[in-house]
Amino acid sequence: SESGQVRGIYTSHPSLVELAMDYMKHEIYTTKMYDRFAKEMDRKFGGKNLKKLRDVWKD
């Protein structure tokens, strides 16, 4: 978190486990894309914070 605290959660519910796994995979492949295409993504999506990409309601 922004405060530097680490948080976690535990569940064995199959749907929540799948959701968490999909989220982690998404974060990993998004990081890989940024590592490979940082300049292009910064230019297209508004700088290093990718502001335009993070606003999912606008294109």
C-alpha positions as CSV (number, residue, x, y, z in Angstrom):
1,S,0.0,0.0,0.0
2,E,1.0,3.6,-0.2
3,S,1.6,3.7,3.5
4,G,4.2,0.9,3.2
5,Q,2.1,-1.6,5.0
6,V,1.8,-5.1,3.6
7,R,-1.7,-6.6,3.6
8,G,-2.8,-10.1,2.7
9,I,-5.9,-12.3,2.7
10,Y,-6.5,-16.0,2.8
11,T,-9.2,-18.0,1.1
12,S,-9.7,-21.5,-0.2
13,H,-12.9,-20.5,-2.2
14,P,-12.2,-21.7,-5.7
15,S,-13.7,-18.6,-7.4
16,L,-11.7,-16.2,-5.3
17,V,-8.5,-18.1,-5.8
18,E,-9.1,-18.0,-9.6
19,L,-9.8,-14.3,-9.4
20,A,-6.6,-13.7,-7.5
21,M,-4.5,-15.8,-9.9
22,D,-6.0,-14.0,-12.9
23,Y,-5.2,-10.7,-11.3
24,M,-1.6,-11.7,-10.6
25,K,-1.1,-12.9,-14.2
26,H,-2.6,-9.6,-15.5
27,E,-0.1,-7.6,-13.4
28,I,2.8,-9.8,-14.6
29,Y,2.0,-9.5,-18.3
30,T,1.2,-5.8,-18.0
31,T,4.7,-5.3,-16.4
32,K,6.3,-7.3,-19.2
33,M,4.6,-5.2,-21.8
34,Y,5.7,-2.0,-20.1
35,D,9.3,-3.3,-19.8
36,R,9.4,-3.9,-23.6
37,F,7.3,-0.9,-24.8
38,A,7.8,1.8,-22.1
39,K,8.5,4.7,-24.5
40,E,5.6,4.0,-26.7
41,M,3.2,3.4,-23.8
42,D,4.3,6.6,-22.1
43,R,3.8,8.6,-25.2
44,K,0.4,7.0,-26.0
45,F,-1.0,6.9,-22.4
46,G,0.2,10.1,-20.8
47,G,3.6,9.6,-19.2
48,K,5.1,7.1,-16.8
49,N,1.9,6.8,-14.6
50,L,-0.1,5.8,-17.7
51,K,-2.9,8.1,-16.7
52,K,-4.9,7.7,-19.9
53,L,-4.7,3.9,-19.7
54,R,-5.8,3.8,-16.1
55,D,-9.0,5.7,-16.9
56,V,-11.0,2.8,-18.1
57,W,-14.0,5.0,-18.9
58,K,-12.2,7.1,-21.6
59,D,-10.3,6.1,-24.7
